[in-house]
């Protein structure tokens, strides 16, 4: 995708909980960041 193309996804909000914390280094987050910037939130 070129820089002139507009993505349908502006950013990804990643909510994490269940006695664990958001970690931007995790594989799932890194893979998601290839689509759009990932903003993480830890909810417990």
N, C-alpha and C positions, 0 to 999 in steps of 0.2 A: 504494500500500500504506500503510495507516495504522500508527501507532506501536504499536497493540495487536496487529497481525498478527505472527506469528513467521516469519521467513525460514528456509528450509531450509539456507541458507548463512550460517555465522557470520562467516567471514572468508575471504579468498582469499590463498593463499601463492603468490607469484610468484617462481619461481627463474629467474635470468638468468645466462648465461655466454657461452662462445664468444667470448672477448676483448672483451666488452662489459660494461657495468655496469647495474644496475637504476636506472631513472630514473623517479621518481614523476610527472614532468610529461609523460611520453610519452602519446600518444593512447590506446594500448591499455590502459595502466594507469588512465588517467582514466575510460575507458569501463567498465572492470571495477569501479571504485570506486562506480559507480552501483548495483551489485548488492549489494556488501558492502565493508567496509574491506579494503584491500590491504596486505599485509605483504610487502616485497620482500627477496630474498636474492640476492647475487651469488656464483655458484659458478664457479670457473675451475680 
